[in-house]
Amino acid sequence: MTMMVEFPDLGDVSGFAGHRVLTGALSAVDTTSADGRLFFQIIVSTIANALGVSRATLYRHLGE
């Protein structure tokens, strides 16, 4: 099973040009395994750092 994610209006980060690519990449991560969940967390942490937002903020927008 893969996790499907969508980006609603991200407010101050809504101008992030790669949001469609990002959504596609995250939806392809298999979150049924421990490795997949860890990989997903690493991706989200990296993206949050790059955007200058907290992981919690990004998770809220990812529907976590």
DSSP file (Angstrom, degrees, kcal/mol; ACC not computed):
  #  RESIDUE AA STRUCTURE BP1 BP2  ACC     N-H-->O    O-->H-N    N-H-->O    O-->H-N    TCO  KAPPA ALPHA  PHI   PSI    X-CA   Y-CA   Z-CA
    1    1 A M              0   0    0      0, 0.0    30,-0.8     0, 0.0    31,-0.5   0.000 360.0 360.0 360.0 138.1    0.0    0.0    0.0
    2    2 A T  B     -A   30   0A   0     28,-0.2     2,-0.5    29,-0.1    28,-0.2  -0.833 360.0-118.1-111.2 153.8    1.2    3.5   -0.8
    3    3 A M        -     0   0    0     26,-1.2     2,-0.5    23,-0.3    26,-0.3  -0.788  23.2-149.0 -91.6 125.5    0.3    6.7    1.0
    4    4 A M        -     0   0    0     -2,-0.5     2,-0.4    24,-0.1    20,-0.1  -0.813  19.6-176.9 -93.7 131.1   -1.4    9.2   -1.2
    5    5 A V        -     0   0    0     -2,-0.5     2,-0.3    18,-0.4    22,-0.2  -0.964   9.9-170.8-129.1 146.7   -0.7   12.8   -0.3
    6    6 A E        -     0   0    0     -2,-0.4    14,-0.0    56,-0.2    -2,-0.0  -0.956  21.5-128.6-130.7 152.2   -2.0   16.1   -1.6
    7    7 A F        -     0   0    0     -2,-0.3     3,-0.1    12,-0.1    55,-0.1  -0.892  22.1-169.1-103.7 110.4   -0.9   19.6   -0.9
    8    8 A P        -     0   0    0      0, 0.0     2,-0.2     0, 0.0    53,-0.0  -0.118  60.5 -44.1 -73.6-171.5   -3.7   22.0    0.0
    9    9 A D        -     0   0    0      1,-0.2     3,-0.1     3,-0.0     5,-0.0  -0.409  56.8-163.6 -57.5 119.8   -2.9   25.7    0.1
   10   10 A L    >   -     0   0    0      1,-0.3     3,-1.8    -2,-0.2     2,-0.3   0.252  17.2-150.4 -94.0  13.1    0.4   25.8    2.0
   11   11 A G  G >  S+     0   0    0      1,-0.3     3,-1.8     2,-0.2    -1,-0.3  -0.363  80.6  17.4  60.2-116.0    0.2   29.5    2.7
   12   12 A D  G 3  S+     0   0    0     -2,-0.3    -1,-0.3     1,-0.3     3,-0.2   0.608 134.8  44.3 -69.9 -10.9    3.7   30.9    2.9
   13   13 A V  G X  S+     0   0    0     -3,-1.8     3,-1.7     1,-0.1    -1,-0.3   0.223  78.8 106.4-112.9  14.5    5.2   27.9    1.0
   14   14 A S  T <  S+     0   0    0     -3,-1.8    -2,-0.1     1,-0.3    -1,-0.1   0.702  70.3  67.0 -67.5 -17.5    2.5   27.7   -1.7
   15   15 A G  T 3   +     0   0    0     -4,-0.2     2,-0.5    -3,-0.2    -1,-0.3   0.432  65.3 129.5 -81.9   2.6    4.9   29.1   -4.2
   16   16 A F    X   -     0   0    0     -3,-1.7     3,-1.4     1,-0.2    -3,-0.1  -0.442  50.3-153.8 -62.4 110.8    7.1   25.9   -4.0
   17   17 A A  T 3  S+     0   0    0     -2,-0.5     3,-0.5     1,-0.3     4,-0.2   0.764  84.9  54.9 -63.9 -29.9    7.4   25.1   -7.7
   18   18 A G  T 3>  +     0   0    0      1,-0.2     4,-3.0     2,-0.1    -1,-0.3   0.156  67.7 116.9 -92.4  21.9    8.0   21.4   -7.3
   19   19 A H  H <> S+     0   0    0     -3,-1.4     4,-2.5     1,-0.2    -1,-0.2   0.843  76.6  50.0 -63.1 -32.4    4.9   20.6   -5.3
   20   20 A R  H  > S+     0   0    0     -3,-0.5     4,-2.1     2,-0.2    -1,-0.2   0.916 113.7  45.1 -70.0 -41.6    3.4   18.3   -8.0
   21   21 A V  H  > S+     0   0    0      2,-0.2     4,-2.5    -4,-0.2    -2,-0.2   0.920 114.3  50.4 -64.0 -43.3    6.7   16.4   -8.3
   22   22 A L  H  X S+     0   0    0     -4,-3.0     4,-2.7     2,-0.2     5,-0.2   0.917 109.1  50.3 -61.3 -45.7    6.9   16.2   -4.5
   23   23 A T  H  X S+     0   0    0     -4,-2.5     4,-2.2    -5,-0.2   -18,-0.4   0.918 112.2  48.1 -60.0 -43.9    3.4   15.0   -4.2
   24   24 A G  H  X S+     0   0    0     -4,-2.1     4,-0.9     2,-0.2    -1,-0.2   0.905 112.0  49.0 -63.2 -42.0    4.1   12.3   -6.8
   25   25 A A  H >< S+     0   0    0     -4,-2.5     3,-0.6     1,-0.2     4,-0.4   0.923 113.1  46.1 -65.3 -44.5    7.3   11.2   -5.1
   26   26 A L  H >< S+     0   0    0     -4,-2.7     3,-1.2     1,-0.2   -23,-0.3   0.863 108.3  56.1 -67.7 -34.8    5.8   11.0   -1.6
   27   27 A S  H 3< S+     0   0    0     -4,-2.2    -1,-0.2     1,-0.2    -2,-0.2   0.722 102.4  58.2 -70.5 -18.2    2.7    9.1   -2.9
   28   28 A A  T << S+     0   0    0     -4,-0.9     2,-0.4    -3,-0.6    -1,-0.2   0.558  80.4 106.9 -86.2  -8.2    5.1    6.5   -4.3
   29   29 A V  S <  S-     0   0    0     -3,-1.2   -26,-1.2    -4,-0.4     2,-0.9  -0.578  72.1-131.9 -75.9 126.7    6.7    5.7   -1.0
   30   30 A D  B >   -A    2   0A   0     -2,-0.4     3,-0.6   -28,-0.2   -28,-0.2  -0.690  26.3-179.6 -78.9 108.1    5.6    2.3    0.4
   31   31 A T  T 3   +     0   0    0     -2,-0.9    -1,-0.1   -30,-0.8   -29,-0.1   0.249  61.0  88.3 -96.1  13.6    4.7    3.1    4.0
   32   32 A T  T 3  S+     0   0    0    -31,-0.5     2,-0.3     4,-0.0    -1,-0.2   0.673  83.4  61.9 -83.5 -15.6    3.7   -0.5    4.9
   33   33 A S  S <> S-     0   0    0     -3,-0.6     4,-2.3     1,-0.1     5,-0.2  -0.740  86.8-121.1-107.9 158.4    7.3   -1.3    5.9
   34   34 A A  H  > S+     0   0    0     -2,-0.3     4,-2.3     1,-0.2     5,-0.2   0.897 116.1  52.0 -61.7 -39.9    9.4    0.1    8.7
   35   35 A D  H  > S+     0   0    0      1,-0.2     4,-2.6     2,-0.2    -1,-0.2   0.899 109.2  50.0 -63.7 -40.2   12.0    1.1    6.1
   36   36 A G  H  > S+     0   0    0      2,-0.2     4,-2.4     1,-0.2    -2,-0.2   0.905 110.8  48.4 -65.1 -42.0    9.4    2.8    4.0
   37   37 A R  H  X S+     0   0    0     -4,-2.3     4,-2.2     2,-0.2    -2,-0.2   0.901 112.7  48.5 -65.2 -40.6    8.1    4.8    7.0
   38   38 A L  H  X S+     0   0    0     -4,-2.3     4,-2.4     2,-0.2    -2,-0.2   0.925 111.2  50.1 -64.0 -44.4   11.6    5.9    7.9
   39   39 A F  H  X S+     0   0    0     -4,-2.6     4,-2.5     1,-0.2    -2,-0.2   0.908 109.8  51.3 -59.3 -43.0   12.3    6.9    4.3
   40   40 A F  H  X S+     0   0    0     -4,-2.4     4,-2.6     1,-0.2    -1,-0.2   0.919 110.1  49.1 -60.7 -44.5    9.1    8.9    4.3
   41   41 A Q  H  X S+     0   0    0     -4,-2.2     4,-2.5     1,-0.2    -2,-0.2   0.884 110.8  50.3 -63.4 -38.9   10.1   10.7    7.5
   42   42 A I  H  X S+     0   0    0     -4,-2.4     4,-2.4     2,-0.2    -1,-0.2   0.923 111.3  48.4 -64.9 -43.8   13.5   11.5    6.1
   43   43 A I  H  X S+     0   0    0     -4,-2.5     4,-2.6     2,-0.2     5,-0.2   0.940 112.8  47.7 -61.1 -47.6   12.0   12.9    3.0
   44   44 A V  H  X S+     0   0    0     -4,-2.6     4,-2.8     1,-0.2     5,-0.2   0.907 112.0  50.0 -62.7 -42.0    9.6   15.1    4.9
   45   45 A S  H  X S+     0   0    0     -4,-2.5     4,-2.4     2,-0.2    -1,-0.2   0.921 111.8  48.1 -61.6 -43.7   12.3   16.3    7.3
   46   46 A T  H  X S+     0   0    0     -4,-2.4     4,-2.2     2,-0.2    -2,-0.2   0.913 113.9  46.4 -63.1 -44.0   14.5   17.2    4.3
   47   47 A I  H  X S+     0   0    0     -4,-2.6     4,-2.3     2,-0.2     5,-0.2   0.922 111.5  51.2 -65.9 -44.6   11.7   19.0    2.5
   48   48 A A  H  X>S+     0   0    0     -4,-2.8     5,-2.2     1,-0.2     4,-1.2   0.918 111.4  48.2 -59.7 -43.5   10.6   20.9    5.7
   49   49 A N  H  <5S+     0   0    0     -4,-2.4     3,-0.3     1,-0.2    -1,-0.2   0.916 111.5  49.9 -62.5 -42.9   14.2   22.1    6.3
   50   50 A A  H  <5S+     0   0    0     -4,-2.2    -1,-0.2     1,-0.2    -2,-0.2   0.854 114.8  44.0 -65.1 -34.9   14.5   23.2    2.6
   51   51 A L  H  <5S-     0   0    0     -4,-2.3    -1,-0.2    -5,-0.1    -2,-0.2   0.610 110.1-122.3 -85.5 -12.5   11.3   25.1    2.9
   52   52 A G  T  <5S+     0   0    0     -4,-1.2     2,-0.3    -3,-0.3    -3,-0.2   0.800  72.1 117.9  75.7  28.5   12.1   26.6    6.3
   53   53 A V      < -     0   0    0     -5,-2.2    -1,-0.3    -6,-0.2    -2,-0.1  -0.811  69.0 -97.6-120.1 164.8    9.0   25.2    8.0
   54   54 A S     >  -     0   0    0     -2,-0.3     4,-2.1     1,-0.1     5,-0.2  -0.416  28.4-118.6 -77.4 158.3    8.7   22.8   10.8
   55   55 A R  H  > S+     0   0    0      1,-0.2     4,-3.1     2,-0.2     5,-0.2   0.883 116.1  57.6 -60.7 -37.8    8.0   19.1   10.2
   56   56 A A  H  > S+     0   0    0      2,-0.2     4,-2.3     1,-0.2    -1,-0.2   0.905 105.8  49.1 -60.5 -41.9    4.7   19.5   12.1
   57   57 A T  H  > S+     0   0    0      2,-0.2     4,-1.7     1,-0.2    -1,-0.2   0.932 113.3  46.0 -63.1 -45.5    3.6   22.2    9.7
   58   58 A L  H  X S+     0   0    0     -4,-2.1     4,-1.3     1,-0.2    -2,-0.2   0.912 111.1  52.5 -65.3 -41.7    4.5   20.1    6.7
   59   59 A Y  H  X>S+     0   0    0     -4,-3.1     5,-2.6     1,-0.2     4,-0.9   0.898 105.6  55.4 -59.4 -40.9    2.8   17.0    8.2
   60   60 A R  H ><5S+     0   0    0     -4,-2.3     3,-0.7     1,-0.2    -1,-0.2   0.917 110.1  45.6 -57.6 -42.2   -0.4   19.1    8.8
   61   61 A H  H 3<5S+     0   0    0     -4,-1.7    -1,-0.2     1,-0.2    -2,-0.2   0.707 110.7  53.7 -75.5 -19.3   -0.4   20.0    5.1
   62   62 A L  H 3<5S-     0   0    0     -4,-1.3    -1,-0.2    -3,-0.3   -56,-0.2   0.528 116.5-113.7 -88.5  -7.2    0.2   16.3    4.2
   63   63 A G  T <<5       0   0    0     -4,-0.9    -3,-0.2    -3,-0.7    -2,-0.1   0.698 360.0 360.0  84.0  19.3   -2.7   15.2    6.2
   64   64 A E      <       0   0    0     -5,-2.6    -4,-0.2    -6,-0.1    -5,-0.1   0.466 360.0 360.0 -79.4 360.0   -0.7   13.3    8.8
